[in-house]
Amino acid sequence: MLAGLKAGTYISKRKGAVIKASATLAPVLALALVPCCWRTQAQEMSKPVTTVDEEVTAFAYALDGRIAYSVRRNYKAKKYDLERDDIWMLDTNGKRKKIFSGEKFSTGDKPLTYLIESFTWSPNSKILAVQMDTITVDVEDGHTDEARALLFIDDSGRELRPVSKGVLLNAENPLWLRDNATLLYMSEDVLPRTLFSMQYVNLFSGPAGKAFEGRTFAAAARISGSNAAIAVERDRNMDGPPRLQLLELLAQDDKEVATLDAYAGGLTLSPSGTLAAYYLDNEVLEIRDLSAPKRIARMRIGLGVVQWSADEKKLYLKRTVEKKSADLVSFTVPLLVAYGKAADVPVSEPTPDFLLHGLTVREYGVSPDGRFIGIVLPGKRNLQIFSMR
C-alpha cells in the first residue's frame, strides 16, 4: 500500500508503471489500444491470423467468439497524469470498436488510477465483469487507497452500477448465475488474499447480502451452463484439510466432493464441468473426475496458468504465474484411475509439447470452440491470434 503522495515518482502495481506527483501529488495507471483485422482462414501456428499492435493488458473470449480486450492509455487531468485502461471489442467479422473510455470514468471526486486485470463474460455474452486494481488519492493529505474492484459494463460499453460509486470494492472472482443479472463475488477475508467470503449482488437492484455465511473459500470456479460452482473450502484458522465442494449458488446448498491432500491454487474446470484441475504444491497438478471423485491423476508439470482444450483431451500451461512471461506448452490429459482413501497415488512426469515454437508469452486464452488461441507478447504486449487448426 502506498503511504502518502509527495512530489516525486511512485511505483504502481503494474510493473514499469508510475504514479507521478506534480507540484503536490498525483496517481497514475494507463492504457491504450489499437484494433485489428479478423481473418478466419486456417494458418500455421507460426503465423498469427491477426495482431493488435498495442499494449494489451487483458483479454477474454466470449462464448460467441468475440474478444473483449483492454489497452493502456495515459491521460492528463489538471495536475495529474492518470494511467488507465480503455476497453475495446473485436467481433468475429473483424469489426472493432472502443466501448469504454478510461478518461471519462470516475468513481467519485478523488483522482483515480487503475489497471484492468481480467474479464468475465456473463452466460449470454452480453455483460462484462471487469476485474480492476484501483488507486484513489485524497488531494488534501495525499493518502492513497488501493482496492481490488469489479466494474460492470454491457457489450456496448454502458456502465451498470449496482452501487453508487460504480464499482464494487473488495470484490473479485465473479460467479455468474444463469439470469445474467445476479452473481456471487469473493471478498478478502483472511489476508493477504488467502481466504475469501462470498457476497451476492444484482446488477439492477444492488447488493443482496452474504452467501454461505460464516464460511471461507480459497477458490471457486463456476460450472458452465448452471447455477453451480466448484469451490475449495478452508476453515478460517486453516485447521484441517481443504475440501472440494459443489456449491448450488442460488439455493446456497452444498455437497462435499472430496477431501484434498493439499491445495496450492490454480483451480480450473473443464468446459463440460466434469473435471477439475488444481495444484497440490508448486510442482504437482491433480486432475479429478467430479462425477466419480475417486478417479484422479497427478502430473509433475510445475506451477503455472492452466487452461483446458475444448475437447478436454489436453491441458495448456504457461509455465509461470499470472502476468509474468514464460513459454506455452501442452500436455495430454492422462487416464484417471480410482484410488482408495490411503492409497499412494503415483505422479507422472509427462514431456511437454511446445506451442508456437517455444515463443515466450505473458498471457494467453483459448477460444471456446478451440479454433483459436490468443497470446499477449512480453515487451510491447501486442495481442496475437493464432489458428489452432
N, C-alpha and C positions, 0 to 999 in steps of 0.2 A: 504494500500500500504506500502510495506517495504521501509524505507527511504534509508538506505545505509548499506552495509555489513561491519562489523568489525569482528575481531577474536571473536568467541563465537558461540552461538547456537540461531537460529531464528525459530519461529514457522511458518509453511507454511499454505496454505489454507486447506490442509487435516488435520483433527483433529488427533493429535498424530504424524504427520509427522514433520520433522525438516529440516531446512536449516543450514548446518554447514559450518562455515568459517574456513579453515585451518589456515596457518600462516597469511593469509590476509583475504580471503573471500571464500565463496562457496555456491551455492544453492543446494537444494535437493528436490526431489519428487520421488516416486517409484512405483514398480510393479513387480509382479512375477506371475507365473501361472502353473497350472498342469491340464491336461485334465481328461477325464472320459470315462466311457462306457455308451452307449445309448441303453436302453432296452425299447421296445415299449409295452410290455405287461401291461395290466391294473393292478394297485395295489391300495390298500387303501391309502388315503392321509396321513395316519400316517407313511408311509414308503416311502422314496424317491426312484424313479426308477434309479437315478444316482446322483453322487455327485462330484463336483470339489473341491478337498481338498486343496485349496489355497486361498489367499486373493484376491477375485474378486472385482473389483472396479466399473464395469458397465457391462451390457449385454443387448442384444436385439435380438428378434426373427426376422428372415426373413419370407417373405410370404411362402417360400418353406419349412419352419420348421427348417432350420439351425439356430445356435446361434453364434453370434459374442460376444466375451467377452474379458475383459481386466484384467490383474493381475499385482500386484505391483512387481517391481524389482529394487533392489539397484545396482548401478554401480559405479565403481571407475574410475575417469578420471583425471589423473595427481593429482593435489592437491585438487580436488573437489570430493565430494560424491554426485552423481546425483541420484535422486529418480524419476523413470519414470514408464510408463506402457507399457507392451508388449500386443499384440493383438493376440488372438487365434480364430480358427474357429472349431466349433463342428458340424459335419454333422449328418444327421438323421440316418445314418447307423452306428454311433458310432465312426467313424474316426475323429481324431482331429489333428490339425496342427497349429503351431505357424506361423502366416503370417506376423507379423510385430514386429521388434525388436527395443525397445526404445533406446538401447545402440547405435545403428547406426544412429539414427535420429538426424538431425540438421537443424536449420533454419538460420544459418549464423555462424559468428566467435565468438559469445558470448556464454558463458556457459548457458545451457538451462535445466530447470527442469519443469515437467508438470504432471498433472493428467488428466485422461480421465473421463468425467462426463457422457456421453451418446453416443449412436449410432443412426443414422437414415439411414435406408436402402433406396436405390433407388427403384423405382417401379418394376424393373425387378430383384431385389435381387442380383445385380452384383457389386454394388458400395456402399461403406460406407461413410457417412459424420460423422466424429468423432469430437464430441464436447470436447474441451480441455480447461483447465485453465493453462496458462503458466506463467513462471517467467524467465526472462533473466537478466544477470548481466553484467555490464560494469566492466571489470577487472582493468581499470585504477583508477576509483574513487569509485567503489563499489555500484554505483547507480543501483537499480533494477526497472524493468518494468514488470508489471503484465497485462495480457490481456486474454480475452476470445477469442478463436480461433477455426477455423474449418480446419481439415485435411481431405483429400480425398484419399481413397485407394480402389482398386478393391478387389474382394474376394480372390485373391491370394496374396494380400499384396503389390502390386505395387502402388507406390505413383502416384497420378495425381496432377500435380502442375499448377493450373490456374494462380498463381503468383510466382515470382521468389523465394520468401522465403519459399514456400512450404505450408504455412498455410495462411488463411485469418484472419487477426486480426480484433478485434472488430466485431465479427461475431458469430451469434448463431441462433438457431431455423430454420434450413434449410427446405425449402418447395420445393420439387422436382417437376419438370414438367415431362410429360409423355415421353419425348425424352431421359430420363435417362442421360442427359448431362447438361441441364440447370436447374438452381434453383434460387430461391429468398432466401435471408437470412436477418436477422434483425440486425441492428446496434443500439447500445445505443444512444438515442437522448436526453432524459431527465434523469439526474442522480437522485438517483442511481438505474439504471435498471427499471425505471418507465415507460417510453415510448420509442418506437423504430421506426426508419425509415427502409425502405426496399431497398435492392440493388439486382441487377441481377449479376450472374456470370455464365459463361460457362466453363466447366472443361477443354476444349481443346483450347478455344480462349481467355479466361481470363475474367476480369470484363467487364460488359456490361451496366453499368450506373445505375441510380436510378430508382426505381419502385414506382408508386403512389407518385410522388414527392410532397413535401410540407405537407404530411400527416403523422400522428404519430399513432402508434398502441400499445396497452397494451399486446396483444397476438394474435397469429394466429395458425390455425391448418389446414393442407391440407385435402381435401376431397379425399379419396382413389379412384384411377382409373380415376382421372380427372386432369385438369389444373386449378382447382379452390380451394379456401380456405375460411374458415370462420375466420373472424378477429374481434377483439374488438377495435374500433377506439375511440380515445380521442383527444380532442384539446390539443395543446402543453401546453397551460396555465391551462389545466384541467377544463376549464369552460364548463358547460353543461353536460348532462348525457352521459354515454358510449353508443355507438351504435354498434349493431351486424351487420356486413357487409358480404355480399357474394362477394368475390373478384375473378374476372377472371384474373389469374396471367399472362397469355400471352398477352391478349388484353388490360390489365390494365383498364378493366371496373369494375363497382361495382354496387351493389344493396343493399339498406338497408333492413335488415331482420326485425329488431326490435330495439326499444329504450329501454335500460335496466334501471331498477330502481337503480342498482348499479353493480359494478364488483370488485371482490376481488381476482381473479386469478383462476387457475385450468381449463382453457378451454380445453375440450376434446370432440371429436366427436365419435359417434357410428361407428362400422365398415361399415355400409351402407352409412354413411354420412348424414342420415336423421334426426338425433337427436344430440343436443348439450347439454353438461352439463358444469356448471361453478358455482363458488361461488359468492353469493351476499355479504357475510360477512364471518367472521371466523366460522360461525356455519351452515348457510343455503346454500344448494345446489339447484340450479334451473335447471330443465330439460326442453328444448324447442323443439318442433317439427319444423324443419326448413322449411318444406313444408306447414305447417299451423301454422305460428308463434304465433297465439293467444293461441294455445294449450300448456299449461305449467303445471308443478307440482313443488312443493317446499318441500324439506326434511331437517329437522334439524339433521344432522349427524356429524357435526364437521369438521374442516379443515383437509385435508389430501390429499393423492395421489390417484386419481380415475382412474380406467380403466373399460371398458365395457366388458361384456361377449360376446362371438362370436355370440350368438343368440339375443343379445340386451335385454334380459329379466332381467339381473342382473347387478349391479354395484359392483365392488370390491373396497375396500378402505383400504389403510394403514393409520392408524389414527394419522399421524403426517406429517410434511413437508418432502421434499426431503432430502435424505442422513441422516435421523435420524431413529431411530428404534421404532417400535410400533407393536401392534397386527394387524392382517389382518382379515377383516370381509367382508361380502357381504350383499347387500340389494336388494330386488325385485324392479324393476323399476315400479313406481306407474302409475295408469291411468292418462293420460294427459287430461286436461279439458280446453275448450276455456273460456277466461275471457275478459271482456271489459276493456277499457283503464284505468278507475279509480277504477276498482274492487279491493276488498280486497282479495288477494289470500291466502288461508289457507296454513299453514305449518304443514306437518305431522311429527311425531316423531317415525319413524319405529324402531323396535327391530332388532339389527344386528344378523346375523348368523356368528359365529366364524369359521374361517378356521384353519386347522392344529392344532386343539385343543388349540387355543389361543397362539400358538408359536409366539414369537417376531421376526420380520423381519426388515431388513434395506432397502431392495429393492425387488421389485417383477415385474414379467411380465407374461402375459398370451399369449400362442401360438395363432397364427391367426385362427387356426381351433378349438380352445377351448379345445383341448385334454390335454394340459399340462400347469402347472404353475411353473415358476422358481422363487426361492427366494434366496436372499443373507442374511445369518445369521449375526447378530452382533458379535462382538468379533473377531473371526478368519475370518469372512466374506467369508465362504465357500458358493459356489453356489450349491443348491439342486433343482432337478427337480422332481415334483410330477405329477402323473396321475390325471386328473380331472374326470375320469370315475367312 
